[in-house]
Amino acid sequence: MNQVPTYDLLINPLFQALKQLGGSGSIEEIYEKVTENLKFPEEVLNVPHNPEKSNQTEVEYRLAWARTYLKKYGVLENSSRGVWAIAPDKRHIEKIDHKEVARAVREMDRKERPNRKSKETDGNSIDEELPEEVRTWREQLHHILTQEIDSSAFERLVKRLLRESGFVQVEVTGRSGDGGIDGKGIARINGLLSFHVIFQCKKYQGAVSSSDIRDFRGAMVGRADKGLFVGVTQLGL
């Protein structure tokens, strides 16, 4: 983790990458240009940020914060299509003072949140609550599935997803303490083949363990042709 530059040290490399891209670029293009310029080794690029919530790497996470700080500072703007660009009146700038950007944005945050305790960042510890525009869709979806919808809504969602995927006779046979469900159904493939399937859908936040999979496989014996295990988190096998 210590090899990953802090978000403030990525501010100027990000700005320079956008200049090299002609003044605008997608998140993917910016990422590729920054990592190319800084020549990050694979072990740095593969450092995960929070594997229990998303597949986002630490570099991607800190670049997101660098973009956010530059936007708040007025240097960058972004469109609804995910394209980031240097603001027209800032295109003449050759280099960004990352310390000044960080200082100014923190001061703005303090003024915007007078009734809340400001969460200072030292370049290493960043507020986990990413702004809406830079939170990945996976993180947003994970939060909704594990924190916002109740068990009955989760059950309706799972049944709808299975039916949209070609399942018929979908039936819930049990409910777990974490809000997940067990059930059975028939999966139809191209209208030619069909299989009796039992499924288990986990709603909890922690990683799915190998013991969970073993228990599920054991429960399948003699009950169905196939099994489907669905989780809202990663597999910790």
Protein Blocks (a to p, Z undefined) as FASTA:
>chain_A
ZZpccfklmmmmmmmmmmmnoopacfklmmmmmmmmnopafklmmpcfblmlmmcdfklm
mmmmmmmmmmmnopaccdfkopacddfklmmpmbdcfklmmmmmmmmmmmmmmmbccddd
ehlaccfbdcfklpcfklmmmmmmmmmpcfklmmmmmmmmmmmnopahiacfbdcfkopa
cddddddeehlaccdddddddfbfbdcdfklmmmmmmmmgopambdcdddfbdcdZZ
